[in-house]
Amino acid sequence: MTGVFGVRGELKCRPTSLGADAFEAGRSYDVARGDDVRTLRSRSVRRHHEKLLIAFDGIDTPEEAQLIAGCEVRGELGEIELGPDEYLDADLVGLRLIDEAGEDLGRVVVGVAHYPAQDCLIVDPGRALVPMVKAFVRRIDFEARTISTTLPEGLFD
């Protein structure tokens, strides 16, 4: 959650593209800051510009909301429906990055880092950032456990 909105304890949330559809009033979510996790039931969910505004039961003031601002909100993975070309960030961990010739470039170690400009794979060795754009990432093959890429020279230097 990115911050507090208004005077009734609503919180601003910038969900992943998959997560935007996972929020609805009346559902419970884990709200986590590190190892500190608590379960809260959503009272209302509404869209405001590029964000969602979420109100939780028992969070009624800006001061109460501030205590959970900055936390991560998690739903049940079993309730998420993925499309044919969709995946979760964690599904990419361990996949090998290969170039056009099939040469091994490294392994995805953390999944995806979500930056404002674009999402990036985090790849060892060296924890290189590989932008998740069609110009670079050509194909993700979960059966072969590979991500086929066309990368500019020097990206891993």
N, CA and C atoms as a LAMMPS dump frame, in Angstrom:
ITEM: TIMESTEP
0
ITEM: NUMBER OF ATOMS
471
ITEM: BOX BOUNDS ff ff ff
-5.0000000000000000e+02 5.0000000000000000e+02
-5.0000000000000000e+02 5.0000000000000000e+02
-5.0000000000000000e+02 5.0000000000000000e+02
ITEM: ATOMS id mol type element x y z
1 1 1 N 0.853 -1.162 0
2 1 2 C 0 0 0
3 1 3 C 0.897 1.222 0
4 2 1 N 0.511 2.176 -0.804
5 2 2 C 1.411 3.298 -1.016
6 2 3 C 1.142 4.492 -0.114
7 3 1 N 0.033 4.509 0.611
8 3 2 C -0.216 5.624 1.5
9 3 3 C -1.676 5.71 1.914
10 4 1 N -1.967 6.745 2.675
11 4 2 C -3.308 6.977 3.211
12 4 3 C -4.048 7.923 2.278
13 5 1 N -5.365 7.715 2.16
14 5 2 C -6.209 8.583 1.333
15 5 3 C -7.391 9.05 2.168
16 6 1 N -7.57 10.355 2.262
17 6 2 C -8.744 10.923 2.919
18 6 3 C -8.731 10.805 4.424
19 7 1 N -9.93 11.021 5.008
20 7 2 C -10.055 11.077 6.463
21 7 3 C -10.781 9.868 7.059
22 8 1 N -11.126 8.884 6.233
23 8 2 C -11.876 7.72 6.713
24 8 3 C -11.028 6.45 6.794
25 9 1 N -9.718 6.58 6.67
26 9 2 C -8.846 5.421 6.838
27 9 3 C -8.653 4.568 5.6
28 10 1 N -8.991 5.102 4.418
29 10 2 C -8.737 4.352 3.194
30 10 3 C -7.245 4.368 2.886
31 11 1 N -6.809 3.325 2.207
32 11 2 C -5.404 3.207 1.817
33 11 3 C -5.283 3.137 0.311
34 12 1 N -4.245 3.785 -0.212
35 12 2 C -3.962 3.735 -1.64
36 12 3 C -3.15 2.481 -1.916
37 13 1 N -3.509 1.8 -2.979
38 13 2 C -2.829 0.564 -3.341
39 13 3 C -2.542 0.592 -4.839
40 14 1 N -1.304 0.275 -5.199
41 14 2 C -0.942 0.156 -6.614
42 14 3 C -0.669 -1.325 -6.874
43 15 1 N -1.729 -2.079 -7.247
44 15 2 C -1.561 -3.52 -7.429
45 15 3 C -0.863 -3.859 -8.737
46 16 1 N -0.359 -5.074 -8.808
47 16 2 C 0.144 -5.582 -10.071
48 16 3 C -1.05 -5.704 -11.015
49 17 1 N -0.805 -5.887 -12.296
50 17 2 C -1.912 -6.002 -13.239
51 17 3 C -2.823 -7.168 -12.878
52 18 1 N -2.263 -8.24 -12.371
53 18 2 C -3.055 -9.387 -11.942
54 18 3 C -3.808 -9.058 -10.658
55 19 1 N -3.169 -8.335 -9.772
56 19 2 C -3.761 -8.049 -8.473
57 19 3 C -4.939 -7.117 -8.502
58 20 1 N -5.061 -6.269 -9.517
59 20 2 C -6.156 -5.315 -9.577
60 20 3 C -7.502 -6.023 -9.565
61 21 1 N -7.604 -7.165 -10.201
62 21 2 C -8.86 -7.899 -10.255
63 21 3 C -9.084 -8.761 -9.018
64 22 1 N -8.072 -8.917 -8.197
65 22 2 C -8.177 -9.797 -7.033
66 22 3 C -8.773 -9.097 -5.818
67 23 1 N -8.932 -7.783 -5.869
68 23 2 C -9.454 -7.045 -4.727
69 23 3 C -10.954 -6.849 -4.854
70 24 1 N -11.66 -7.175 -3.774
71 24 2 C -13.092 -6.924 -3.729
72 24 3 C -13.513 -6.8 -2.271
73 25 1 N -14.581 -6.068 -2.053
74 25 2 C -15.09 -5.87 -0.7
75 25 3 C -15.541 -7.195 -0.108
76 26 1 N -15.295 -7.359 1.185
77 26 2 C -15.739 -8.544 1.897
78 26 3 C -14.725 -9.676 1.949
79 27 1 N -13.629 -9.562 1.212
80 27 2 C -12.6 -10.604 1.232
81 27 3 C -11.541 -10.267 2.269
82 28 1 N -10.868 -11.29 2.755
83 28 2 C -9.778 -11.092 3.711
84 28 3 C -8.444 -11.179 2.988
85 29 1 N -7.489 -10.374 3.451
86 29 2 C -6.155 -10.306 2.864
87 29 3 C -5.13 -10.287 3.979
88 30 1 N -3.962 -10.853 3.696
89 30 2 C -2.839 -10.735 4.619
90 30 3 C -2.15 -9.422 4.335
91 31 1 N -1.919 -8.648 5.369
92 31 2 C -1.22 -7.373 5.278
93 31 3 C 0.099 -7.58 6.01
94 32 1 N 1.217 -7.443 5.273
95 32 2 C 2.511 -7.823 5.829
96 32 3 C 3.544 -6.715 5.721
97 33 1 N 4.32 -6.604 6.782
98 33 2 C 5.529 -5.776 6.787
99 33 3 C 6.616 -6.68 7.335
100 34 1 N 7.416 -7.217 6.419
101 34 2 C 8.423 -8.197 6.817
102 34 3 C 7.756 -9.452 7.339
103 35 1 N 8.14 -9.879 8.559
104 35 2 C 7.563 -11.083 9.156
105 35 3 C 6.287 -10.798 9.942
106 36 1 N 5.953 -9.521 10.093
107 36 2 C 4.744 -9.141 10.827
108 36 3 C 3.558 -9.185 9.859
109 37 1 N 2.69 -10.175 10.025
110 37 2 C 1.552 -10.378 9.121
111 37 3 C 0.265 -10.39 9.935
112 38 1 N -0.724 -9.652 9.455
113 38 2 C -2.053 -9.727 10.064
114 38 3 C -3.09 -9.831 8.959
115 39 1 N -4.21 -10.434 9.275
116 39 2 C -5.275 -10.622 8.296
117 39 3 C -6.352 -9.577 8.534
118 40 1 N -6.721 -8.878 7.453
119 40 2 C -7.751 -7.848 7.532
120 40 3 C -8.816 -8.116 6.474
121 41 1 N -10.05 -7.775 6.804
122 41 2 C -11.172 -7.925 5.873
123 41 3 C -11.441 -6.579 5.215
124 42 1 N -11.554 -6.577 3.888
125 42 2 C -11.804 -5.319 3.178
126 42 3 C -13.276 -4.933 3.301
127 43 1 N -13.502 -3.678 3.559
128 43 2 C -14.847 -3.133 3.698
129 43 3 C -15.326 -2.565 2.364
130 44 1 N -14.385 -1.939 1.637
131 44 2 C -14.725 -1.393 0.323
132 44 3 C -13.467 -1.31 -0.527
133 45 1 N -13.672 -1.39 -1.838
134 45 2 C -12.587 -1.26 -2.812
135 45 3 C -13.133 -0.412 -3.951
136 46 1 N -12.388 0.636 -4.314
137 46 2 C -12.811 1.463 -5.445
138 46 3 C -11.585 1.98 -6.183
139 47 1 N -11.77 2.242 -7.451
140 47 2 C -10.678 2.73 -8.295
141 47 3 C -10.619 4.254 -8.205
142 48 1 N -9.391 4.775 -8.136
143 48 2 C -9.154 6.221 -8.135
144 48 3 C -7.908 6.475 -8.966
145 49 1 N -8.086 6.977 -10.164
146 49 2 C -7.001 7.167 -11.128
147 49 3 C -6.301 5.829 -11.38
148 50 1 N -5.009 5.745 -11.184
149 50 2 C -4.251 4.512 -11.451
150 50 3 C -4.152 3.609 -10.23
151 51 1 N -4.829 3.961 -9.161
152 51 2 C -4.713 3.204 -7.915
153 51 3 C -6.066 2.661 -7.49
154 52 1 N -6.021 1.745 -6.532
155 52 2 C -7.222 1.308 -5.838
156 52 3 C -7.226 1.959 -4.467
157 53 1 N -8.401 2.277 -3.974
158 53 2 C -8.559 2.752 -2.605
159 53 3 C -9.274 1.65 -1.845
160 54 1 N -8.648 1.194 -0.767
161 54 2 C -9.166 0.063 -0.015
162 54 3 C -9.406 0.491 1.425
163 55 1 N -10.599 0.169 1.933
164 55 2 C -10.917 0.386 3.344
165 55 3 C -11.028 -0.981 4.006
166 56 1 N -10.425 -1.107 5.18
167 56 2 C -10.455 -2.367 5.924
168 56 3 C -11.277 -2.202 7.191
169 57 1 N -11.945 -3.279 7.596
170 57 2 C -12.677 -3.273 8.864
171 57 3 C -11.708 -2.952 9.994
172 58 1 N -12.122 -2.071 10.887
173 58 2 C -11.304 -1.726 12.044
174 58 3 C -10.268 -0.645 11.787
175 59 1 N -10.143 -0.203 10.544
176 59 2 C -9.225 0.888 10.198
177 59 3 C -10.105 2.053 9.749
178 60 1 N -10.356 3.003 10.651
179 60 2 C -11.352 4.041 10.383
180 60 3 C -10.812 5.461 10.359
181 61 1 N -9.543 5.633 10.706
182 61 2 C -8.967 6.979 10.745
183 61 3 C -7.66 6.996 9.955
184 62 1 N -7.23 8.174 9.521
185 62 2 C -5.935 8.26 8.846
186 62 3 C -4.784 7.769 9.725
187 63 1 N -4.88 7.993 11.019
188 63 2 C -3.823 7.563 11.933
189 63 3 C -3.728 6.033 11.99
190 64 1 N -4.88 5.358 12.021
191 64 2 C -4.878 3.891 12.015
192 64 3 C -4.364 3.364 10.675
193 65 1 N -4.773 4.01 9.594
194 65 2 C -4.34 3.593 8.256
195 65 3 C -2.838 3.779 8.095
196 66 1 N -2.293 4.824 8.674
197 66 2 C -0.858 5.097 8.554
198 66 3 C -0.025 3.945 9.118
199 67 1 N -0.567 3.227 10.089
200 67 2 C 0.155 2.107 10.696
201 67 3 C 0.365 0.947 9.724
202 68 1 N -0.483 0.854 8.684
203 68 2 C -0.307 -0.227 7.704
204 68 3 C 0.078 0.294 6.318
205 69 1 N 0.226 1.612 6.18
206 69 2 C 0.716 2.168 4.91
207 69 3 C 2.125 1.635 4.678
208 70 1 N 2.419 1.272 3.458
209 70 2 C 3.725 0.713 3.132
210 70 3 C 3.78 -0.807 3.249
211 71 1 N 2.73 -1.412 3.776
212 71 2 C 2.683 -2.87 3.882
213 71 3 C 2.346 -3.493 2.532
214 72 1 N 2.672 -4.767 2.413
215 72 2 C 2.31 -5.547 1.234
216 72 3 C 0.987 -6.235 1.519
217 73 1 N 0.101 -6.259 0.523
218 73 2 C -1.194 -6.92 0.662
219 73 3 C -1.176 -8.177 -0.186
220 74 1 N -1.543 -9.306 0.424
221 74 2 C -1.496 -10.587 -0.279
222 74 3 C -2.845 -11.288 -0.19
223 75 1 N -3.276 -11.819 -1.323
224 75 2 C -4.477 -12.643 -1.363
225 75 3 C -4.081 -14.103 -1.488
226 76 1 N -5.05 -14.972 -1.535
227 76 2 C -4.807 -16.406 -1.694
228 76 3 C -4.451 -16.706 -3.143
229 77 1 N -3.308 -17.365 -3.378
230 77 2 C -2.904 -17.708 -4.736
231 77 3 C -3.915 -18.614 -5.415
232 78 1 N -4.569 -19.475 -4.663
233 78 2 C -5.544 -20.384 -5.238
234 78 3 C -6.754 -19.681 -5.822
235 79 1 N -6.973 -18.433 -5.45
236 79 2 C -8.123 -17.679 -5.939
237 79 3 C -7.796 -16.866 -7.193
238 80 1 N -6.554 -16.895 -7.625
239 80 2 C -6.146 -16.129 -8.797
240 80 3 C -6.268 -17 -10.038
241 81 1 N -6.941 -16.475 -11.047
242 81 2 C -7.069 -17.191 -12.313
243 81 3 C -6.099 -16.581 -13.321
244 82 1 N -5.17 -17.396 -13.799
245 82 2 C -4.186 -16.935 -14.775
246 82 3 C -4.652 -17.251 -16.183
247 83 1 N -4.394 -16.326 -17.103
248 83 2 C -4.675 -16.557 -18.506
249 83 3 C -3.593 -17.42 -19.118
250 84 1 N -3.738 -17.793 -20.392
251 84 2 C -2.779 -18.705 -21.028
252 84 3 C -1.351 -18.168 -21.098
253 85 1 N -1.143 -16.872 -21.216
254 85 2 C 0.205 -16.308 -21.283
255 85 3 C 0.563 -15.539 -20.019
256 86 1 N -0.103 -15.832 -18.915
257 86 2 C 0.164 -15.137 -17.666
258 86 3 C 0.896 -16.06 -16.698
259 87 1 N 1.622 -15.454 -15.773
260 87 2 C 2.391 -16.194 -14.78
261 87 3 C 2.588 -15.291 -13.58
262 88 1 N 2.984 -15.893 -12.489
263 88 2 C 3.329 -15.142 -11.292
264 88 3 C 4.826 -14.888 -11.291
265 89 1 N 5.26 -13.821 -10.655
266 89 2 C 6.689 -13.503 -10.57
267 89 3 C 7.491 -14.696 -10.068
268 90 1 N 6.979 -15.365 -9.041
269 90 2 C 7.698 -16.486 -8.441
270 90 3 C 7.876 -17.645 -9.421
271 91 1 N 7.012 -17.747 -10.436
272 91 2 C 7.133 -18.814 -11.432
273 91 3 C 8.418 -18.69 -12.249
274 92 1 N 8.999 -17.495 -12.299
275 92 2 C 10.192 -17.257 -13.109
276 92 3 C 11.49 -17.592 -12.38
277 93 1 N 11.439 -17.677 -11.055
278 93 2 C 12.647 -17.949 -10.271
279 93 3 C 13.202 -19.32 -10.659
280 94 1 N 14.498 -19.334 -10.97
281 94 2 C 15.177 -20.567 -11.341
282 94 3 C 15.244 -20.81 -12.842
283 95 1 N 14.469 -20.075 -13.64
284 95 2 C 14.541 -20.252 -15.087
285 95 3 C 15.877 -19.729 -15.6
286 96 1 N 16.421 -20.419 -16.619
287 96 2 C 17.683 -20.006 -17.228
288 96 3 C 17.408 -18.997 -18.332
289 97 1 N 18.212 -17.969 -18.369
290 97 2 C 18.174 -16.996 -19.459
291 97 3 C 19.116 -17.503 -20.535
292 98 1 N 18.623 -17.609 -21.761
293 98 2 C 19.484 -18.052 -22.859
294 98 3 C 19.407 -17.036 -23.998
295 99 1 N 20.503 -16.945 -24.764
296 99 2 C 20.511 -16.038 -25.914
297 99 3 C 20.02 -16.769 -27.157
298 100 1 N 20.093 -16.086 -28.313
299 100 2 C 19.586 -16.651 -29.57
300 100 3 C 20.29 -17.952 -29.949
301 101 1 N 21.55 -18.102 -29.55
302 101 2 C 22.324 -19.3 -29.877
303 101 3 C 22.122 -20.418 -28.84
304 102 1 N 21.323 -20.166 -27.811
305 102 2 C 21.095 -21.163 -26.778
306 102 3 C 22.112 -21.141 -25.658
307 103 1 N 23.008 -20.134 -25.668
308 103 2 C 24.03 -20.01 -24.617
309 103 3 C 23.381 -19.555 -23.309
310 104 1 N 23.813 -20.181 -22.225
311 104 2 C 23.297 -19.867 -20.898
312 104 3 C 23.865 -18.524 -20.428
313 105 1 N 22.979 -17.587 -20.06
314 105 2 C 23.404 -16.273 -19.584
315 105 3 C 23.286 -16.126 -18.071
316 106 1 N 22.582 -17.021 -17.424
317 106 2 C 22.388 -16.938 -15.982
318 106 3 C 21.006 -17.434 -15.603
319 107 1 N 20.714 -17.356 -14.314
320 107 2 C 19.41 -17.807 -13.802
321 107 3 C 18.69 -16.655 -13.12
322 108 1 N 17.38 -16.672 -13.232
323 108 2 C 16.551 -15.701 -12.522
324 108 3 C 16.596 -16.073 -11.044
325 109 1 N 17.018 -15.126 -10.209
326 109 2 C 17.218 -15.454 -8.799
327 109 3 C 16.145 -14.915 -7.862
328 110 1 N 15.511 -13.822 -8.212
329 110 2 C 14.523 -13.246 -7.314
330 110 3 C 13.154 -13.168 -7.968
331 111 1 N 13.108 -13.211 -9.247
332 111 2 C 11.842 -13.035 -9.947
333 111 3 C 11.867 -11.717 -10.664
334 112 1 N 10.889 -10.883 -10.392
335 112 2 C 10.745 -9.624 -11.107
336 112 3 C 10.792 -8.468 -10.109
337 113 1 N 11.598 -7.459 -10.443
338 113 2 C 11.599 -6.21 -9.677
339 113 3 C 10.682 -5.248 -10.427
340 114 1 N 9.739 -4.674 -9.718
341 114 2 C 8.756 -3.783 -10.343
342 114 3 C 9.186 -2.333 -10.136
343 115 1 N 9.665 -1.72 -11.197
344 115 2 C 10.088 -0.326 -11.172
345 115 3 C 9.053 0.51 -11.917
346 116 1 N 8.986 1.816 -11.665
347 116 2 C 7.988 2.646 -12.353
348 116 3 C 8.101 2.607 -13.882
349 117 1 N 9.309 2.569 -14.407
350 117 2 C 9.474 2.599 -15.86
351 117 3 C 9.176 1.251 -16.5
352 118 1 N 9.576 0.149 -15.853
353 118 2 C 9.357 -1.191 -16.407
354 118 3 C 9.722 -2.233 -15.364
355 119 1 N 9.263 -3.439 -15.603
356 119 2 C 9.623 -4.565 -14.752
357 119 3 C 10.937 -5.148 -15.257
358 120 1 N 11.765 -5.652 -14.33
359 120 2 C 13.058 -6.237 -14.698
360 120 3 C 13.24 -7.582 -14.01
361 121 1 N 13.797 -8.542 -14.755
362 121 2 C 14.231 -9.8 -14.173
363 121 3 C 15.528 -9.552 -13.413
364 122 1 N 15.724 -10.228 -12.303
365 122 2 C 16.98 -10.154 -11.567
366 122 3 C 17.703 -11.469 -11.81
367 123 1 N 18.883 -11.367 -12.475
368 123 2 C 19.574 -12.545 -12.995
369 123 3 C 20.978 -12.627 -12.412
370 124 1 N 21.338 -13.834 -11.937
371 124 2 C 22.723 -14.103 -11.543
372 124 3 C 23.437 -14.683 -12.738
373 125 1 N 24.715 -14.498 -12.911
374 125 2 C 25.637 -13.916 -11.941
375 125 3 C 25.553 -12.386 -11.929
376 126 1 N 25.847 -11.826 -10.8
377 126 2 C 25.94 -10.382 -10.675
378 126 3 C 24.644 -9.65 -10.441
379 127 1 N 23.533 -10.375 -10.325
380 127 2 C 22.222 -9.755 -10.094
381 127 3 C 21.926 -8.677 -11.142
382 128 1 N 22.184 -9.017 -12.396
383 128 2 C 21.906 -8.095 -13.508
384 128 3 C 20.408 -7.88 -13.644
385 129 1 N 20.03 -6.692 -14.076
386 129 2 C 18.631 -6.368 -14.33
387 129 3 C 18.369 -6.487 -15.823
388 130 1 N 17.417 -7.321 -16.19
389 130 2 C 17.049 -7.502 -17.591
390 130 3 C 15.616 -7 -17.758
391 131 1 N 15.427 -5.908 -18.507
392 131 2 C 14.076 -5.365 -18.688
393 131 3 C 13.126 -6.392 -19.309
394 132 1 N 11.939 -6.501 -18.746
395 132 2 C 10.908 -7.422 -19.248
396 132 3 C 10.12 -6.728 -20.364
397 133 1 N 10.787 -6.54 -21.495
398 133 2 C 10.147 -5.933 -22.657
399 133 3 C 10.271 -6.896 -23.829
400 134 1 N 9.323 -6.828 -24.753
401 134 2 C 9.305 -7.767 -25.885
402 134 3 C 10.566 -7.688 -26.734
403 135 1 N 11.215 -6.534 -26.765
404 135 2 C 12.445 -6.405 -27.55
405 135 3 C 13.56 -7.282 -26.987
406 136 1 N 13.529 -7.592 -25.696
407 136 2 C 14.578 -8.382 -25.057
408 136 3 C 14.118 -9.804 -24.73
409 137 1 N 12.924 -9.934 -24.16
410 137 2 C 12.41 -11.235 -23.743
411 137 3 C 11.523 -11.766 -24.861
412 138 1 N 12.015 -12.797 -25.536
413 138 2 C 11.325 -13.332 -26.714
414 138 3 C 10.322 -14.429 -26.376
415 139 1 N 10.69 -15.307 -25.427
416 139 2 C 9.819 -16.453 -25.136
417 139 3 C 10.133 -16.973 -23.744
418 140 1 N 9.088 -17.309 -23.011
419 140 2 C 9.236 -17.965 -21.72
420 140 3 C 8.706 -19.381 -21.891
421 141 1 N 9.567 -20.369 -21.673
422 141 2 C 9.213 -21.772 -21.851
423 141 3 C 9.323 -22.466 -20.493
424 142 1 N 8.186 -22.657 -19.849
425 142 2 C 8.204 -23.241 -18.509
426 142 3 C 8.582 -24.719 -18.541
427 143 1 N 8.236 -25.417 -19.608
428 143 2 C 8.612 -26.835 -19.699
429 143 3 C 10.125 -26.997 -19.798
430 144 1 N 10.769 -26.159 -20.617
431 144 2 C 12.232 -26.224 -20.767
432 144 3 C 12.939 -25.439 -19.668
433 145 1 N 12.17 -24.674 -18.867
434 145 2 C 12.705 -23.841 -17.781
435 145 3 C 13.673 -22.79 -18.315
436 146 1 N 13.31 -22.164 -19.465
437 146 2 C 14.174 -21.158 -20.081
438 146 3 C 13.398 -19.902 -20.448
439 147 1 N 14.163 -18.825 -20.538
440 147 2 C 13.656 -17.553 -21.067
441 147 3 C 14.585 -17.186 -22.211
442 148 1 N 14.057 -17.206 -23.431
443 148 2 C 14.847 -16.861 -24.616
444 148 3 C 14.913 -15.347 -24.741
445 149 1 N 16.136 -14.83 -24.951
446 149 2 C 16.331 -13.384 -24.974
447 149 3 C 17.161 -12.941 -26.163
448 150 1 N 16.995 -11.685 -26.501
449 150 2 C 17.86 -10.972 -27.433
450 150 3 C 18.279 -9.718 -26.678
451 151 1 N 19.505 -9.732 -26.155
452 151 2 C 19.957 -8.646 -25.285
453 151 3 C 21.014 -7.787 -25.967
454 152 1 N 21.038 -6.506 -25.63
455 152 2 C 22.093 -5.64 -26.177
456 152 3 C 23.455 -6.001 -25.604
457 153 1 N 24.507 -5.809 -26.38
458 153 2 C 25.846 -6.082 -25.885
459 153 3 C 26.147 -5.242 -24.663
460 154 1 N 26.866 -5.854 -23.721
461 154 2 C 27.298 -5.12 -22.535
462 154 3 C 26.326 -5.141 -21.383
463 155 1 N 25.146 -5.73 -21.552
464 155 2 C 24.179 -5.711 -20.476
465 155 3 C 24.689 -6.425 -19.223
466 156 1 N 25.486 -7.464 -19.398
467 156 2 C 26.001 -8.208 -18.245
468 156 3 C 27.417 -7.775 -17.849
469 157 1 N 27.947 -6.74 -18.477
470 157 2 C 29.31 -6.267 -18.132
471 157 3 C 29.3 -5.401 -16.887
